[in-house]
Amino acid sequence: MTPHDLKQQAQQQLAQQASLDWLSLPQKAQATFAALDMPTRKTEAWKYTPLTALLNTPYFAHTAAGQVDESAAADRLGQLGDVSRLVFVNGHLHPGLSSYSDLENQGIVTLFSNANDAQRELINAELGTAFEPQQHVFATLNYSCIEDGVLIQAPTDFKVQQPIQLVYLSSGEAQPALAQSRVLVYGAAGSSLELIEQYDSLGETNVFHNQMTEISLQPNARLTHLRLQVEHESLSQVNGLHVKLAAGSHYEQHALAFGSALKRNDININFNGSNAYCRLNGVFLSKHKQHIDNHLNLEHGVPHCNSDTVYKGFITDSSRAVFNGRIHIHKHAQKTEAHLNNKNLLLSKQAELDTKPELEIYADDVKCSHGASIGKLDDKSLFYFQSRGIDRATAEAMLCLGFVNEMVEQFPNTAVIELARQRLAEFFNDVDQLNHLWTLE
Amino acid sequence: MSKTPLLEVKDLVAEVDGKTILNGISLTVNPGEVHAIMGPNGSGKSTLANVLAGRDDYEVVSGSVRFKGQDLFELEPEERAREGVFLAFQYPVEIPGVSNMQFLKASVDAVRKHRGQEELDAPSFMKLAREHCKELKLKPEFLKRGVNEGFSGGEKKRNEILQMALLEPSLALLDETDSGLDIDALQVAAEGVNALRNPERSFIVVTHYQRLLNYIVPDYVHVLAGGKIVKSGGRELALELEEKGYSWIQ
């Protein structure tokens, strides 16, 4: 199949479904999608992203049905304590596994299909505005047909006590299928919210998950965002996260992501008001023949905003990872302070990492730094372990785990750390020498 | 009474990047003895400690080292540690993401296993580690932090002593344990070392200054210069050096 056939297949498939009639976006998105080319290896932003998984599997011929064994799915959700939870199976909300009535009653969590007039207005005003559609073909595909979605609204000057856990489960379908889901987070002025996105799976999966998350933080709103992308390696996923930050808002993200057949993360942060802050703290891991692609773009469009980005990569076997982190300081964004660093551990000669930190500065009074490193394990550290009686293989394993754990232990939620560690134990289970160590406390 | 030496270094020559650092060192350490190695910067005293611990940045050109009767150079660094060699580092490495407790437990487990001792279960180990922390005036939270991560100079050195206490070595090599310590931290570290002194355990104390030797009183003092031991004596030699400086010996 060619990228062009792929696109036509998706269009035909989505034409059979109906969007919510009050939404203005799908029509626009369809037109944009029709005008855009699907990416190829010649598309600069997709240069290092293999499209084989997409081209060789007829994902776009069917829409996922989202059937699941409920008890098996329930076991996969983790023990996150007192949270409001929405579970989606291959893009479909699963009411039996979800529990969010309290926040639904307060108007904090609303399905698009249940939105009242004010909420419809908000969705129409906000959805699709945090990114440039021409640059995100999969986002326009996602918005070409919107049967439903989730609106999370933190009210003005209100701290939402309960974290909201969104679980996206991927499971096996009768045939390869497309799963799409979307969430819009609107933090009203002075609000505060914790959002946990858990992308997980029940064994092997044959879906292509196309996800969109848009976040709009109004003045002085705060969002703590934890993201685990810990699905089975058979998954293909393109995941768009687009954030708009108004004056004085505070966005903090902590992410753990595993590679898979295809995994592509586009994170786009827009500073729209001064004194906003963004922290991106992420760690990605790939093994076997997995692929993971992280594209970060920070648009510093206004003065006096700060951003701190630290991403670490763990790449082994014949896997391939990409990190592209761009800080763009616009002409008027004086007094910006922006730092970005990507540090990688490359453990196999067959593994490949392409890292590209970019800094584009058009203002003259800013403080910025960017850097990337690719390395093996540090000899001095290994010797330190050995000098304490620890054999070299164990020392290597502990250093690897330490490398990943340094990021995970900064997650501001201990239950999520615990869940992350469980998934990491699964990930390391078939990586030589690392299998038994993660549980060591 | 003649003892079997714990450590016998004979005509040891070692180099780094083709440059000779140790140029024929001979040294015998019997069980229970404390030897101080003093010398100016660049004299090779830290190299000696690191070569004995098995650091592979240094190439041993000639000479021999026997530890408990066996050829030390046939052992990997971790095997030396399990046999009872312990190096307290001058610059302990920071290892973020691995908790001090995790590290200490893995280390003690490995060493105990080799020595045919039973593995300590987690609660017993925690208890033991906490007790030693208390003696070294380290807060219990210290065990939860990443290995040496963000530790002050004094904490790093005390962490080395803590590891030494847990591993119960037969030969402890203290590589400039006094560097970067104020007088209070120095006393705490020295007390930790003195508490471990016994008739079976030996120490090689590498230091630039005689100050440390006021607290850890050596049986012998050796002065290293140009990769050789140029003078050996008792404790009084350190005092003499303090007074006259290294130029007196060179």
Interface residues (C-beta under 8 A of the other chain):
Chain A: D378 K380 S381 F383 Y384 F385 Q386 S387 R388 G389 I390 D391 R392 T394 M398 L399 L401 G402 F403 V404 N405 E406 M407 E409 L440 E441
Chain B: A53 G54 R55 D56 E76 P77 E78 R80 A81 R82 F86 L87 F89 P92 V93 I95 P96 G97 V98 S99 M101 Q102 F103 K105 A106 S107 A110 V111 H114 A122 G146 Q163 L167
